[in-house]
Amino acid sequence: MSDSDEHVNAADAGGERAVKLARLRVENAQLLQAYASHVVIDQAVGVLIALQRLSANEGWLILLDVSQHTNIKLRLVAETIVGWTQGRPIPEPVCGALDAALRRNRNALFRQAA
């Protein structure tokens, strides 16, 4: 193997490492974002559990319901609910959808008990 072949192989290996490093950085950023989203969603579920006497699963389903009915990402719905505990208002599309989802949940519970 000549010196030029060794330089080409070293350059290829360096390029592969750079590509792999870039992929790992992107993956790491995605994992950090997913973790942050998970934390705020869990906090919002906790708010619903505490204020509405819901199970964790019911709280999760309420958040999903609001997200789907408003076409707002789940993380943003959760941030809105957590923000409300800190004095920020809940904007109308989320507030109305949250009220409706909680009513549907209560009605479903009463039907199950009957």
LONUTI-925789 format. One record per atom (N, C-alpha, C): x negated, y, z negated. Coordinates in steps of 0.001 Angstrom, whole numbers, plus 500000, padded with zeros to 6 digits. Example, Ala and Ser with C-alpha at 12.3 -4.5 7.8 and 13.67 -1.06 7.14 Angstrom:
486810494310492200;487700495500492200;486800496700492200;487150497750492920;486330498940492860;487100500030492130;
END
This chain:
499156498828500000;500000500000500000;499114501230500000;499418502184500866;498603503390500980;499044504421499949;498204505445499805;498534506536498880;499840507221499276;500070507383500574;501303508058501013;502525507211500686;502400505862500788;503513504980500424;503830505095498933;502767505180498114;502972505315496673;503669506631496344;503297507706497036;503939509006496805;505411508970497212;505708508289498316;507094508167498769;507904507378497743;507332506248497264;508035505441496260;508245506226494962;507231506984494553;507352507792493343;508412508873493536;508462509471494712;509467510498494995;510863509891494996;510991508693495591;512291508013495593;512743507710494167;511812507212493345;512149506885491960;512531508150491197;511803509228491432;512127510499490777;513481511017491215;513788510873492491;515092511294493008;516219510473492421;515996509168492309;517011508284491713;517248508646490252;516150508946489543;516285509339488136;517053510651488013;516779511583488914;517476512872488873;518968512690489127;519311511821490079;520723511552490372;521385510886489166;520688509910488580;521240509213487413;521412510182486244;520438511054486032;520521512040484955;521702512985485185;521888513413486415;523016514301486729;524341513602486454;524447512327486852;525673511561486587;525926511417485091;524868511147484335;525007511003482886;525430512319482230;524921513431482734;525323514730482190;526803515002482448;527266514671483650;528687514844483977;529536513947483082;529129512688482945;529871511751482103;529901512226480650;528780512731480164;528708513235478796;529660514417478609;529691515328479562;530599516476479480;532051516013479476;532363515010480292;533729514478480337;534105513824479007;533184513086478420;533450512442477134;533649513472476022;532851514534476044;533014515589475045;534372516270475191;534801516510476435;536111517117476677;537224516184476212;537089514900476502;538100513927476078;538179513874474555;537039513922473895;537017513901472428;537717515140471865;537391516305472420;538017517545471948;539523517501472165;539958516985473308;541389516868473589;542048515923472601;541388514817472324;541938513819471401;542123514420470006;541166515213469576;541233515821468243;542437516748468143;542628517633469118;543732518591469038;545077517887469192;545124516834469986;546365516064470129;546706515385468800;545707514802468149;545942514179466838;546417515213465814;545850516418465863;546280517470464944;547740517840465194;548123517966466457;549510518315466792;550466517209466355;550069515967466552;550899514848466078;551055514950464564;549987515283463870;550045515451462419;551011516549462002;551032517648462744;551980518729462457;553406518210462588;553677517482463669;555022516944463886;555395515921462812;554444515098462417;554694514114461353;555085514837460065;554310515859459714;554535516560458451;555835517357458450;556126518031459541;557291518920459560;558594518225459923;558505517158460693;559723516519461191;559939515110460640;559032514669459783;559117513315459212;559175512250460305;558285512384461253;558192511431462354;557083510435462075;557145509305462750;556008508380462735;554958508930463701;553761508393463624;552707508819464549;553120508553465991;553728507415466239;554169507083467594;555250508050468074;556196508385467195;557240509341467572;556639510712467881;555679511141467077;555010512417467328;554320512433468675;553639511340468986;552965511200470280;553978511272471420;555094510558471260;556118510545472306;556768511916472479;556930512657471384;557475514017471473;556521514895472282;555229514819471987;554252515607472752;554298515246474232;554347513955474523;554430513519475923;555684514066476592;556794513996475892;558073514480476417;557973515966476760;557439516754475842;557300518199476067;556380518458477256;555279517750477311;554334517911478415;554992517609479753;555736516529479809;556373516131481063;557489517085481463;558264517557480501;559385518441480829;558948519867481161;557773520256480730;557277521607481025;556213521608482117;555746520420482482;554647520296483445;553399521040482948;553189520968481635;552007521551480998;551181520395480455;549870520480480648;548999519393480185;549195519143478690;549122517865478343;549335517436476961;548424518187475999;547171518352476366;546213519052475507;546675520484475243;547208521156476266;547657522540476095;548910522621475221;549801521650475362;550974521585474484;550501521412473042;549559520506472843;549028520259471497;548363521515470935;547579522204471752;546927523439471298;547963524483470889;549073524539471622;550142525488471300;550749525179469937;550999523901469677;551606523505468401;550637523752467249;549384523412467435;548383523666466391;548230525175466187;548247525942467262;548161527402467153;549314527996466366;550490527397466498;551661527864465756;551409527794464250;550686526776463794;550392526648462359;549463527758461885;548829528444462834;547905529534462507;548517530899462825;549853530912463034;550547532178463218;550791532602464653;550345531816465613;550592532180467010;551979531694467420;552687532469468241;554024532045468672;553947530896469675;555018530118469712;555130529058470718;555877529655471901;555266529693473081;555940530283474240;557207529515474608;558141530203475237;559458529649475509;559456528311476234;558727528098477289;558896526781477918;558575525640476959;557561525825476129;557178524774475180;558181524715474035;558595525869473530;559533525914472401;560853525231472757;561410525561473912;562674524953474333;562550523457474546;561468523045475189;561258521615475448;561012520857474148;560322521487473203;560073520853471908;561383520672471141;562206521709471117;563517521582470458;564336520457471081;564374520413472406;565158519381473104;564609517985472815;563286517840472815;562676516529472558;562970516068471134;562914516991470185;563212516634468792;564681516255468630;565584516956469315;567010516596469269;567236515208469859;566606514935471003;566753513607471619;566244512524470679;565140512788470014;564574511811469081;565523511575467909;566074512651467338;567018512503466225;568252511731466662;568781512056467833;569963511348468338;569665509866468535;568486509554469026;568103508152469229;568014507429467888;567491508106466872;567385507490465543;568761507219464957;569689508160465133;571046507956464610;571741506813465334;571532506707466627;572144505600467382;571592504259466914;570296504204466617;569695502952466150;570241502565464780;570485503552463928;570959503276462570;572421502839462559;573173503240463570;574621502926463598;574890501491463980;
END
